Amino acid sequence: MMRFAKYHGIGNDYVLVDCTRGDEAAVAALPVAELAELTRRVSHRHTGVGSDGLILLCCPAAGVDAEVRMRMFNSDGSEGEMCGNGLRCLCKLAVDSGVADANPLRVQTGRGVLAVQWRRDADGGVSEVTVDMDAPILEMARVPAAIPGVRGEEEVFGRELSGEWWSALGGDDGWRNAAGVESAISVVSMGNPHAVFFCSEVAAVPLERLGPLIERHPWFPRRVNVHFVARVGDGLRMRTWERGAGITQACGTGACAVVVAAVRQGRCARRVRVELPGGALRLEWRESDSHVIQAGPAVEVCRGEWPATVAAGAPCR
């Protein structure tokens, strides 16, 4: 049996496994292909636990100055570099279960080591988590993205797209008028790639059709997360198609990318509230060091055992 815990960050839900001790330590050593298959089975909404993916709480690699490490797999089995909501959930698991108590907690991720500050609630559990998501990556070669006419060292904010580009996604333009979708694209990486489109009404966007087409567009060699965003008062409202997971209730790295794109185009202040279908996040793109700071909740849903046999492994501590 593999013990797990299910968490969510404003509806972005993940199955987490503590691989720092006990029999579950062997899970982190499984071949990537086996982890991918495990993720697909566990994440299935009807025959599994149901989640947007699987996250492993691991020991940091040798020589890395961190307390713990996060490995994240999307529900389709692909391994992701970063996950903002998942990182908050991992912090809660690590602190609440006694794996680590440093504050800020240093977490090794595919983006590097990130500092995570946490706050306990009245019952003693971690409830609020603030993550320093580091600076956005804006050069196209590093996102990565290969947009015709754009050099690798250039940035893309509000770049106009042709009618042919939109037509290639299929269907007529009726939905674009209904949603007030602007014709331009912005591209940002927070360790994982994001494509941002501004509109007036996010609910009118046929995301279930557009998401997979843009995710796998030839411009994005490692695929891309897709976001449609509207200005709401002083804040932003967004919907997301996540690379490897589909439509999700929230995307933490996506919210960061959206704020960067909005600030660069003068659409919002550097400190802003972002509404997602599952709830809201507080974001700040700091001018002093260009780091994006993300704050939001982390909630434990349940714990259980998955009927999978894993070899016994030695704890890392």
Phi and psi in degrees as GROMACS dihedral restraints (atoms count N, CA, C in turn):
[ dihedral_restraints ]
;  ai    aj    ak    al  type     phi  dphi    fc
    3     4     5     6     1  -111.6    20    10
    4     5     6     7     1   118.0    20    10
    6     7     8     9     1   -76.8    20    10
    7     8     9    10     1   140.2    20    10
    9    10    11    12     1  -142.6    20    10
   10    11    12    13     1   167.3    20    10
   12    13    14    15     1  -135.2    20    10
   13    14    15    16     1   140.4    20    10
   15    16    17    18     1  -104.3    20    10
   16    17    18    19     1   132.5    20    10
   18    19    20    21     1  -130.7    20    10
   19    20    21    22     1   164.2    20    10
   21    22    23    24     1  -144.6    20    10
   22    23    24    25     1   150.0    20    10
   24    25    26    27     1  -118.2    20    10
   25    26    27    28     1   105.2    20    10
   27    28    29    30     1    43.0    20    10
   28    29    30    31     1    48.6    20    10
   30    31    32    33     1    92.0    20    10
   31    32    33    34     1   -13.3    20    10
   33    34    35    36     1   -82.3    20    10
   34    35    36    37     1   101.8    20    10
   36    37    38    39     1  -105.2    20    10
   37    38    39    40     1   145.3    20    10
   39    40    41    42     1  -142.0    20    10
   40    41    42    43     1   148.3    20    10
   42    43    44    45     1   -91.5    20    10
   43    44    45    46     1   123.8    20    10
   45    46    47    48     1  -111.8    20    10
   46    47    48    49     1   140.1    20    10
   48    49    50    51     1  -124.7    20    10
   49    50    51    52     1   126.4    20    10
   51    52    53    54     1   -81.6    20    10
   52    53    54    55     1   103.3    20    10
   54    55    56    57     1   -98.2    20    10
   55    56    57    58     1    16.7    20    10
   57    58    59    60     1   -87.6    20    10
   58    59    60    61     1   -10.2    20    10
   60    61    62    63     1  -163.9    20    10
   61    62    63    64     1   165.3    20    10
   63    64    65    66     1    71.2    20    10
   64    65    66    67     1  -169.5    20    10
   66    67    68    69     1   -61.7    20    10
   67    68    69    70     1   -27.2    20    10
   69    70    71    72     1   -67.7    20    10
   70    71    72    73     1   -13.3    20    10
   72    73    74    75     1   -58.8    20    10
   73    74    75    76     1   -28.4    20    10
   75    76    77    78     1   -72.8    20    10
   76    77    78    79     1   -20.4    20    10
   78    79    80    81     1   -61.9    20    10
   79    80    81    82     1   -41.6    20    10
   81    82    83    84     1   -63.8    20    10
   82    83    84    85     1   -21.4    20    10
   84    85    86    87     1   -92.1    20    10
   85    86    87    88     1    -1.4    20    10
   87    88    89    90     1   -65.0    20    10
   88    89    90    91     1   148.8    20    10
   90    91    92    93     1   -58.7    20    10
   91    92    93    94     1   150.8    20    10
   93    94    95    96     1   -56.6    20    10
   94    95    96    97     1   -37.9    20    10
   96    97    98    99     1   -62.6    20    10
   97    98    99   100     1   -38.6    20    10
   99   100   101   102     1   -71.8    20    10
  100   101   102   103     1   -37.3    20    10
  102   103   104   105     1   -65.1    20    10
  103   104   105   106     1   -38.2    20    10
  105   106   107   108     1   -62.3    20    10
  106   107   108   109     1   -44.2    20    10
  108   109   110   111     1   -66.8    20    10
  109   110   111   112     1   -41.5    20    10
  111   112   113   114     1   -59.2    20    10
  112   113   114   115     1   -43.8    20    10
  114   115   116   117     1   -60.6    20    10
  115   116   117   118     1   -46.8    20    10
  117   118   119   120     1   -60.6    20    10
  118   119   120   121     1   -40.6    20    10
  120   121   122   123     1   -70.5    20    10
  121   122   123   124     1   -46.0    20    10
  123   124   125   126     1   -66.0    20    10
  124   125   126   127     1   -38.4    20    10
  126   127   128   129     1   -78.7    20    10
  127   128   129   130     1   -16.5    20    10
  129   130   131   132     1   -55.8    20    10
  130   131   132   133     1   129.8    20    10
  132   133   134   135     1   -71.7    20    10
  133   134   135   136     1   -18.5    20    10
  135   136   137   138     1  -111.6    20    10
  136   137   138   139     1   -34.2    20    10
  138   139   140   141     1  -113.5    20    10
  139   140   141   142     1    -0.7    20    10
  141   142   143   144     1  -122.1    20    10
  142   143   144   145     1  -158.4    20    10
  144   145   146   147     1   -70.8    20    10
  145   146   147   148     1   -38.6    20    10
  147   148   149   150     1    93.7    20    10
  148   149   150   151     1   112.7    20    10
  150   151   152   153     1  -168.7    20    10
  151   152   153   154     1   170.8    20    10
  153   154   155   156     1   -84.9    20    10
  154   155   156   157     1    -1.7    20    10
  156   157   158   159     1   160.4    20    10
  157   158   159   160     1  -176.1    20    10
  159   160   161   162     1  -119.1    20    10
  160   161   162   163     1   134.8    20    10
  162   163   164   165     1  -124.6    20    10
  163   164   165   166     1   131.8    20    10
  165   166   167   168     1  -105.3    20    10
  166   167   168   169     1   126.6    20    10
  168   169   170   171     1   -89.3    20    10
  169   170   171   172     1   112.3    20    10
  171   172   173   174     1  -122.7    20    10
  172   173   174   175     1   168.4    20    10
  174   175   176   177     1   -74.9    20    10
  175   176   177   178     1   145.7    20    10
  177   178   179   180     1   -66.2    20    10
  178   179   180   181     1   155.3    20    10
  180   181   182   183     1   -66.0    20    10
  181   182   183   184     1   154.3    20    10
  183   184   185   186     1   -56.6    20    10
  184   185   186   187     1   132.8    20    10
  186   187   188   189     1    85.7    20    10
  187   188   189   190     1    -4.0    20    10
  189   190   191   192     1   -92.4    20    10
  190   191   192   193     1   129.0    20    10
  192   193   194   195     1   -83.2    20    10
  193   194   195   196     1    80.2    20    10
  195   196   197   198     1  -152.4    20    10
  196   197   198   199     1   158.1    20    10
  198   199   200   201     1   -83.9    20    10
  199   200   201   202     1   -37.4    20    10
  201   202   203   204     1  -143.9    20    10
  202   203   204   205     1   171.4    20    10
  204   205   206   207     1  -129.1    20    10
  205   206   207   208     1   144.5    20    10
  207   208   209   210     1  -112.3    20    10
  208   209   210   211     1   128.2    20    10
  210   211   212   213     1  -117.0    20    10
  211   212   213   214     1   132.1    20    10
  213   214   215   216     1  -126.2    20    10
  214   215   216   217     1   132.2    20    10
  216   217   218   219     1  -121.9    20    10
  217   218   219   220     1   130.0    20    10
  219   220   221   222     1   -69.9    20    10
  220   221   222   223     1   164.1    20    10
  222   223   224   225     1   -63.1    20    10
  223   224   225   226     1   -19.4    20    10
  225   226   227   228     1   -85.7    20    10
  226   227   228   229     1     1.9    20    10
  228   229   230   231     1    97.1    20    10
  229   230   231   232     1    -9.5    20    10
  231   232   233   234     1   -75.5    20    10
  232   233   234   235     1   143.0    20    10
  234   235   236   237     1   -87.1    20    10
  235   236   237   238     1   129.2    20    10
  237   238   239   240     1   -98.8    20    10
  238   239   240   241     1   157.2    20    10
  240   241   242   243     1   -80.1    20    10
  241   242   243   244     1   -36.7    20    10
  243   244   245   246     1  -150.2    20    10
  244   245   246   247     1   159.0    20    10
  246   247   248   249     1  -159.9    20    10
  247   248   249   250     1   109.0    20    10
  249   250   251   252     1   -66.3    20    10
  250   251   252   253     1   -48.1    20    10
  252   253   254   255     1   -65.8    20    10
  253   254   255   256     1   -40.0    20    10
  255   256   257   258     1   -64.5    20    10
  256   257   258   259     1   -34.8    20    10
  258   259   260   261     1   -65.7    20    10
  259   260   261   262     1   -39.1    20    10
  261   262   263   264     1   -63.8    20    10
  262   263   264   265     1   -40.8    20    10
  264   265   266   267     1   -64.5    20    10
  265   266   267   268     1   -41.7    20    10
  267   268   269   270     1   -62.6    20    10
  268   269   270   271     1   -38.8    20    10
  270   271   272   273     1   -61.1    20    10
  271   272   273   274     1   -45.0    20    10
  273   274   275   276     1   -61.5    20    10
  274   275   276   277     1   -43.9    20    10
  276   277   278   279     1   -61.6    20    10
  277   278   279   280     1   -45.9    20    10
  279   280   281   282     1   -62.4    20    10
  280   281   282   283     1   -43.4    20    10
  282   283   284   285     1   -77.1    20    10
  283   284   285   286     1   -47.2    20    10
  285   286   287   288     1   -64.0    20    10
  286   287   288   289     1   -31.1    20    10
  288   289   290   291     1   -92.4    20    10
  289   290   291   292     1     0.1    20    10
  291   292   293   294     1    82.1    20    10
  292   293   294   295     1    12.3    20    10
  294   295   296   297     1   -68.2    20    10
  295   296   297   298     1   -37.1    20    10
  297   298   299   300     1  -152.5    20    10
  298   299   300   301     1   154.8    20    10
  300   301   302   303     1  -136.4    20    10
  301   302   303   304     1     9.4    20    10
  303   304   305   306     1   -64.2    20    10
  304   305   306   307     1   143.2    20    10
  306   307   308   309     1  -143.5    20    10
  307   308   309   310     1   102.7    20    10
  309   310   311   312     1   -75.0    20    10
  310   311   312   313     1   149.6    20    10
  312   313   314   315     1   -87.8    20    10
  313   314   315   316     1   129.1    20    10
  315   316   317   318     1   -95.2    20    10
  316   317   318   319     1   120.8    20    10
  318   319   320   321     1  -118.4    20    10
  319   320   321   322     1   124.7    20    10
  321   322   323   324     1   -77.7    20    10
  322   323   324   325     1   126.0    20    10
  324   325   326   327     1  -131.7    20    10
  325   326   327   328     1   177.6    20    10
  327   328   329   330     1   -66.5    20    10
  328   329   330   331     1   -13.5    20    10
  330   331   332   333     1   -94.1    20    10
  331   332   333   334     1    -6.9    20    10
  333   334   335   336     1   116.1    20    10
  334   335   336   337     1  -168.0    20    10
  336   337   338   339     1   -87.9    20    10
  337   338   339   340     1   123.5    20    10
  339   340   341   342     1  -114.4    20    10
  340   341   342   343     1   144.8    20    10
  342   343   344   345     1   -92.8    20    10
  343   344   345   346     1   129.6    20    10
  345   346   347   348     1  -125.1    20    10
  346   347   348   349     1   117.9    20    10
  348   349   350   351     1   -97.7    20    10
  349   350   351   352     1   144.6    20    10
  351   352   353   354     1  -136.0    20    10
  352   353   354   355     1   157.8    20    10
  354   355   356   357     1  -135.8    20    10
  355   356   357   358     1   134.3    20    10
  357   358   359   360     1   -83.5    20    10
  358   359   360   361     1   153.7    20    10
  360   361   362   363     1   -93.4    20    10
  361   362   363   364     1  -173.0    20    10
  363   364   365   366     1   -63.9    20    10
  364   365   366   367     1   -25.1    20    10
  366   367   368   369     1   -87.7    20    10
  367   368   369   370     1    -1.5    20    10
  369   370   371   372     1    95.5    20    10
  370   371   372   373     1    -6.5    20    10
  372   373   374   375     1   -91.6    20    10
  373   374   375   376     1   157.4    20    10
  375   376   377   378     1   -69.9    20    10
  376   377   378   379     1   130.0    20    10
  378   379   380   381     1  -123.4    20    10
  379   380   381   382     1   -34.9    20    10
  381   382   383   384     1  -122.0    20    10
  382   383   384   385     1   132.1    20    10
  384   385   386   387     1  -131.6    20    10
  385   386   387   388     1   133.9    20    10
  387   388   389   390     1  -118.5    20    10
  388   389   390   391     1   126.0    20    10
  390   391   392   393     1  -115.7    20    10
  391   392   393   394     1   129.7    20    10
  393   394   395   396     1   -83.7    20    10
  394   395   396   397     1   105.2    20    10
  396   397   398   399     1   -85.1    20    10
  397   398   399   400     1     6.9    20    10
  399   400   401   402     1    70.5    20    10
  400   401   402   403     1  -176.2    20    10
  402   403   404   405     1   -82.6    20    10
  403   404   405   406     1   147.2    20    10
  405   406   407   408     1   -67.7    20    10
  406   407   408   409     1   153.1    20    10
  408   409   410   411     1  -101.5    20    10
  409   410   411   412     1   121.7    20    10
  411   412   413   414     1  -115.7    20    10
  412   413   414   415     1   -20.9    20    10
  414   415   416   417     1   -71.5    20    10
  415   416   417   418     1   131.2    20    10
  417   418   419   420     1   -57.8    20    10
  418   419   420   421     1   -36.2    20    10
  420   421   422   423     1   -65.5    20    10
  421   422   423   424     1   -27.7    20    10
  423   424   425   426     1   -93.6    20    10
  424   425   426   427     1   -14.1    20    10
  426   427   428   429     1   -58.8    20    10
  427   428   429   430     1   -51.5    20    10
  429   430   431   432     1   -94.2    20    10
  430   431   432   433     1   151.8    20    10
  432   433   434   435     1  -149.5    20    10
  433   434   435   436     1   144.9    20    10
  435   436   437   438     1  -124.9    20    10
  436   437   438   439     1    86.8    20    10
  438   439   440   441     1   -98.0    20    10
  439   440   441   442     1   126.3    20    10
  441   442   443   444     1   -53.4    20    10
  442   443   444   445     1   132.8    20    10
  444   445   446   447     1    84.8    20    10
  445   446   447   448     1    -1.0    20    10
  447   448   449   450     1  -112.7    20    10
  448   449   450   451     1   124.0    20    10
  450   451   452   453     1   -74.4    20    10
  451   452   453   454     1   157.2    20    10
  453   454   455   456     1   -59.5    20    10
  454   455   456   457     1   -30.2    20    10
  456   457   458   459     1   -88.4    20    10
  457   458   459   460     1    -3.3    20    10
  459   460   461   462     1   -82.8    20    10
  460   461   462   463     1   161.1    20    10
  462   463   464   465     1  -108.9    20    10
  463   464   465   466     1   155.0    20    10
  465   466   467   468     1  -125.1    20    10
  466   467   468   469     1   107.8    20    10
  468   469   470   471     1  -133.5    20    10
  469   470   471   472     1   118.3    20    10
  471   472   473   474     1    65.5    20    10
  472   473   474   475     1    37.4    20    10
  474   475   476   477     1   -81.2    20    10
  475   476   477   478     1   124.5    20    10
  477   478   479   480     1   -65.9    20    10
  478   479   480   481     1   138.9    20    10
  480   481   482   483     1  -110.8    20    10
  481   482   483   484     1   145.1    20    10
  483   484   485   486     1   -74.8    20    10
  484   485   486   487     1   161.1    20    10
  486   487   488   489     1   -61.2    20    10
  487   488   489   490     1   -32.3    20    10
  489   490   491   492     1   -64.3    20    10
  490   491   492   493     1   -36.8    20    10
  492   493   494   495     1   -61.2    20    10
  493   494   495   496     1   -46.1    20    10
  495   496   497   498     1   -68.6    20    10
  496   497   498   499     1   -38.7    20    10
  498   499   500   501     1   -63.3    20    10
  499   500   501   502     1   -31.8    20    10
  501   502   503   504     1   -65.3    20    10
  502   503   504   505     1   -17.5    20    10
  504   505   506   507     1   -77.1    20    10
  505   506   507   508     1   -10.8    20    10
  507   508   509   510     1    95.2    20    10
  508   509   510   511     1   154.1    20    10
  510   511   512   513     1    79.1    20    10
  511   512   513   514     1   175.8    20    10
  513   514   515   516     1   -90.5    20    10
  514   515   516   517     1  -176.0    20    10
  516   517   518   519     1   -94.1    20    10
  517   518   519   520     1     9.7    20    10
  519   520   521   522     1   -57.0    20    10
  520   521   522   523     1   -39.9    20    10
  522   523   524   525     1   -66.8    20    10
  523   524   525   526     1   -33.1    20    10
  525   526   527   528     1   -65.2    20    10
  526   527   528   529     1   -40.6    20    10
  528   529   530   531     1   -67.5    20    10
  529   530   531   532     1   -41.6    20    10
  531   532   533   534     1   -64.3    20    10
  532   533   534   535     1   -37.1    20    10
  534   535   536   537     1   -92.6    20    10
  535   536   537   538     1    -6.8    20    10
  537   538   539   540     1    63.0    20    10
  538   539   540   541     1    39.7    20    10
  540   541   542   543     1   -76.0    20    10
  541   542   543   544     1   127.1    20    10
  543   544   545   546     1   -75.2    20    10
  544   545   546   547     1   156.3    20    10
  546   547   548   549     1   -83.6    20    10
  547   548   549   550     1    -3.4    20    10
  549   550   551   552     1   -96.4    20    10
  550   551   552   553     1   159.6    20    10
  552   553   554   555     1  -123.4    20    10
  553   554   555   556     1   146.2    20    10
  555   556   557   558     1  -125.2    20    10
  556   557   558   559     1   144.9    20    10
  558   559   560   561     1  -129.7    20    10
  559   560   561   562     1   127.5    20    10
  561   562   563   564     1  -140.8    20    10
  562   563   564   565     1   145.4    20    10
  564   565   566   567     1  -116.5    20    10
  565   566   567   568     1   136.9    20    10
  567   568   569   570     1  -114.4    20    10
  568   569   570   571     1    36.7    20    10
  570   571   572   573     1    98.8    20    10
  571   572   573   574     1   -20.9    20    10
  573   574   575   576     1  -134.8    20    10
  574   575   576   577     1   152.1    20    10
  576   577   578   579     1   -83.5    20    10
  577   578   579   580     1   144.6    20    10
  579   580   581   582     1  -137.6    20    10
  580   581   582   583     1   137.0    20    10
  582   583   584   585     1  -112.1    20    10
  583   584   585   586     1   127.9    20    10
  585   586   587   588     1  -118.9    20    10
  586   587   588   589     1   131.8    20    10
  588   589   590   591     1  -128.0    20    10
  589   590   591   592     1   131.2    20    10
  591   592   593   594     1   -95.5    20    10
  592   593   594   595     1   146.7    20    10
  594   595   596   597     1  -152.8    20    10
  595   596   597   598     1  -177.8    20    10
  597   598   599   600     1  -103.3    20    10
  598   599   600   601     1   -21.5    20    10
  600   601   602   603     1  -144.9    20    10
  601   602   603   604     1   100.3    20    10
  603   604   605   606     1   -67.3    20    10
  604   605   606   607     1   -29.1    20    10
  606   607   608   609     1   -67.2    20    10
  607   608   609   610     1   -21.9    20    10
  609   610   611   612     1   -86.7    20    10
  610   611   612   613     1    -2.9    20    10
  612   613   614   615     1   -81.7    20    10
  613   614   615   616     1   126.3    20    10
  615   616   617   618     1   -76.6    20    10
  616   617   618   619     1    71.1    20    10
  618   619   620   621     1   -63.8    20    10
  619   620   621   622     1   -32.0    20    10
  621   622   623   624     1   -64.1    20    10
  622   623   624   625     1   -25.4    20    10
  624   625   626   627     1   -93.1    20    10
  625   626   627   628     1   -42.5    20    10
  627   628   629   630     1   -76.2    20    10
  628   629   630   631     1   -36.1    20    10
  630   631   632   633     1   -52.1    20    10
  631   632   633   634     1   -56.4    20    10
  633   634   635   636     1   -65.3    20    10
  634   635   636   637     1   -28.9    20    10
  636   637   638   639     1   -71.6    20    10
  637   638   639   640     1   -43.0    20    10
  639   640   641   642     1   -73.8    20    10
  640   641   642   643     1   -37.8    20    10
  642   643   644   645     1   -53.2    20    10
  643   644   645   646     1   -40.5    20    10
  645   646   647   648     1  -105.6    20    10
  646   647   648   649     1    20.8    20    10
  648   649   650   651     1   -63.0    20    10
  649   650   651   652     1   143.5    20    10
  651   652   653   654     1   -57.3    20    10
  652   653   654   655     1   -20.8    20    10
  654   655   656   657     1   -66.3    20    10
  655   656   657   658     1   -17.9    20    10
  657   658   659   660     1  -119.1    20    10
  658   659   660   661     1    95.5    20    10
  660   661   662   663     1   -63.9    20    10
  661   662   663   664     1   -23.0    20    10
  663   664   665   666     1  -112.1    20    10
  664   665   666   667     1    24.3    20    10
  666   667   668   669     1    65.4    20    10
  667   668   669   670     1  -179.4    20    10
  669   670   671   672     1  -155.1    20    10
  670   671   672   673     1   148.2    20    10
  672   673   674   675     1   -82.0    20    10
  673   674   675   676     1   142.2    20    10
  675   676   677   678     1  -119.9    20    10
  676   677   678   679     1   129.0    20    10
  678   679   680   681     1  -132.4    20    10
  679   680   681   682     1   134.6    20    10
  681   682   683   684     1  -112.1    20    10
  682   683   684   685     1   132.3    20    10
  684   685   686   687     1  -133.3    20    10
  685   686   687   688     1   140.0    20    10
  687   688   689   690     1  -127.9    20    10
  688   689   690   691     1   147.6    20    10
  690   691   692   693     1   -78.8    20    10
  691   692   693   694     1   130.4    20    10
  693   694   695   696     1  -131.5    20    10
  694   695   696   697     1   104.7    20    10
  696   697   698   699     1    61.4    20    10
  697   698   699   700     1  -127.1    20    10
  699   700   701   702     1   -91.2    20    10
  700   701   702   703     1    -0.9    20    10
  702   703   704   705     1  -114.3    20    10
  703   704   705   706     1  -165.8    20    10
  705   706   707   708     1  -129.2    20    10
  706   707   708   709     1   149.5    20    10
  708   709   710   711     1  -125.5    20    10
  709   710   711   712     1   136.9    20    10
  711   712   713   714     1  -141.8    20    10
  712   713   714   715     1   156.3    20    10
  714   715   716   717     1  -128.1    20    10
  715   716   717   718     1   149.9    20    10
  717   718   719   720     1  -132.6    20    10
  718   719   720   721     1   139.1    20    10
  720   721   722   723     1  -108.9    20    10
  721   722   723   724     1   112.2    20    10
  723   724   725   726     1   -88.0    20    10
  724   725   726   727     1   136.0    20    10
  726   727   728   729     1   -56.3    20    10
  727   728   729   730     1   122.0    20    10
  729   730   731   732     1    83.0    20    10
  730   731   732   733     1    -1.7    20    10
  732   733   734   735     1  -134.7    20    10
  733   734   735   736     1   -23.0    20    10
  735   736   737   738     1    88.9    20    10
  736   737   738   739     1  -155.9    20    10
  738   739   740   741     1   -68.5    20    10
  739   740   741   742     1   126.6    20    10
  741   742   743   744     1  -124.5    20    10
  742   743   744   745     1   163.1    20    10
  744   745   746   747     1   -73.1    20    10
  745   746   747   748     1   -20.6    20    10
  747   748   749   750     1  -164.9    20    10
  748   749   750   751     1   158.9    20    10
  750   751   752   753     1  -147.0    20    10
  751   752   753   754     1   110.0    20    10
  753   754   755   756     1   -67.8    20    10
  754   755   756   757     1   -48.1    20    10
  756   757   758   759     1   -65.6    20    10
  757   758   759   760     1   -33.6    20    10
  759   760   761   762     1   -64.2    20    10
  760   761   762   763     1   -40.8    20    10
  762   763   764   765     1   -60.9    20    10
  763   764   765   766     1   -39.2    20    10
  765   766   767   768     1   -62.7    20    10
  766   767   768   769     1   -46.8    20    10
  768   769   770   771     1   -62.3    20    10
  769   770   771   772     1   -39.7    20    10
  771   772   773   774     1   -63.0    20    10
  772   773   774   775     1   -43.3    20    10
  774   775   776   777     1   -63.6    20    10
  775   776   777   778     1   -42.9    20    10
  777   778   779   780     1   -58.9    20    10
  778   779   780   781     1   -47.0    20    10
  780   781   782   783     1   -63.7    20    10
  781   782   783   784     1   -40.1    20    10
  783   784   785   786     1   -68.5    20    10
  784   785   786   787     1   -43.2    20    10
  786   787   788   789     1   -63.6    20    10
  787   788   789   790     1   -43.9    20    10
  789   790   791   792     1   -62.2    20    10
  790   791   792   793     1   -23.4    20    10
  792   793   794   795     1  -105.0    20    10
  793   794   795   796     1    10.7    20    10
  795   796   797   798     1    70.5    20    10
  796   797   798   799     1    27.4    20    10
  798   799   800   801     1   -93.1    20    10
  799   800   801   802     1   -18.1    20    10
  801   802   803   804     1  -157.2    20    10
  802   803   804   805     1   169.5    20    10
  804   805   806   807     1   -77.8    20    10
  805   806   807   808     1   167.3    20    10
  807   808   809   810     1   -69.0    20    10
  808   809   810   811     1   -25.2    20    10
  810   811   812   813     1  -110.3    20    10
  811   812   813   814     1   121.0    20    10
  813   814   815   816     1  -153.7    20    10
  814   815   816   817     1   155.7    20    10
  816   817   818   819     1   -98.7    20    10
  817   818   819   820     1   132.4    20    10
  819   820   821   822     1  -116.6    20    10
  820   821   822   823     1   123.0    20    10
  822   823   824   825     1   -92.6    20    10
  823   824   825   826     1   130.3    20    10
  825   826   827   828     1  -123.9    20    10
  826   827   828   829     1   164.0    20    10
  828   829   830   831     1   -53.9    20    10
  829   830   831   832     1   -33.1    20    10
  831   832   833   834     1   -89.7    20    10
  832   833   834   835     1    -7.3    20    10
  834   835   836   837     1   152.4    20    10
  835   836   837   838     1  -160.0    20    10
  837   838   839   840     1  -126.5    20    10
  838   839   840   841     1   149.4    20    10
  840   841   842   843     1  -120.7    20    10
  841   842   843   844     1   151.7    20    10
  843   844   845   846     1  -104.1    20    10
  844   845   846   847     1   126.2    20    10
  846   847   848   849     1  -125.0    20    10
  847   848   849   850     1   147.8    20    10
  849   850   851   852     1  -142.9    20    10
  850   851   852   853     1   127.5    20    10
  852   853   854   855     1   -98.8    20    10
  853   854   855   856     1    99.2    20    10
  855   856   857   858     1   -67.6    20    10
  856   857   858   859     1   134.0    20    10
  858   859   860   861     1   -76.3    20    10
  859   860   861   862     1   -28.6    20    10
  861   862   863   864     1   -64.8    20    10
  862   863   864   865     1   -40.4    20    10
  864   865   866   867     1  -132.9    20    10
  865   866   867   868     1     3.9    20    10
  867   868   869   870     1    69.9    20    10
  868   869   870   871     1     8.7    20    10
  870   871   872   873     1   -75.8    20    10
  871   872   873   874     1   146.8    20    10
  873   874   875   876     1  -100.9    20    10
  874   875   876   877     1   126.2    20    10
  876   877   878   879     1  -107.4    20    10
  877   878   879   880     1   128.7    20    10
  879   880   881   882     1  -122.1    20    10
  880   881   882   883     1   130.0    20    10
  882   883   884   885     1  -128.7    20    10
  883   884   885   886     1   136.1    20    10
  885   886   887   888     1  -174.9    20    10
  886   887   888   889     1   179.0    20    10
  888   889   890   891     1   -84.6    20    10
  889   890   891   892     1   164.4    20    10
  891   892   893   894     1  -138.3    20    10
  892   893   894   895     1   129.5    20    10
  894   895   896   897     1  -129.2    20    10
  895   896   897   898     1   131.2    20    10
  897   898   899   900     1   -83.4    20    10
  898   899   900   901     1   132.0    20    10
  900   901   902   903     1   -96.1    20    10
  901   902   903   904     1   -51.5    20    10
  903   904   905   906     1  -166.1    20    10
  904   905   906   907     1   169.4    20    10
  906   907   908   909     1  -127.8    20    10
  907   908   909   910     1   155.6    20    10
  909   910   911   912     1  -170.4    20    10
  910   911   912   913     1  -170.1    20    10
  912   913   914   915     1  -126.8    20    10
  913   914   915   916     1   134.1    20    10
  915   916   917   918     1   -98.2    20    10
  916   917   918   919     1   130.7    20    10
  918   919   920   921     1   -75.9    20    10
  919   920   921   922     1    63.5    20    10
  921   922   923   924     1  -125.9    20    10
  922   923   924   925     1   137.8    20    10
  924   925   926   927     1   -91.9    20    10
  925   926   927   928     1   126.1    20    10
  927   928   929   930     1  -125.6    20    10
  928   929   930   931     1   147.0    20    10
  930   931   932   933     1   -66.1    20    10
  931   932   933   934     1   146.8    20    10
  933   934   935   936     1   -66.8    20    10
  934   935   936   937     1   140.3    20    10
  936   937   938   939     1  -130.1    20    10
  937   938   939   940     1   155.3    20    10
  939   940   941   942     1   -79.4    20    10
  940   941   942   943     1   137.3    20    10
  942   943   944   945     1   -63.4    20    10
  943   944   945   946     1   153.6    20    10
  945   946   947   948     1   -88.9    20    10
  946   947   948   949     1    -5.9    20    10
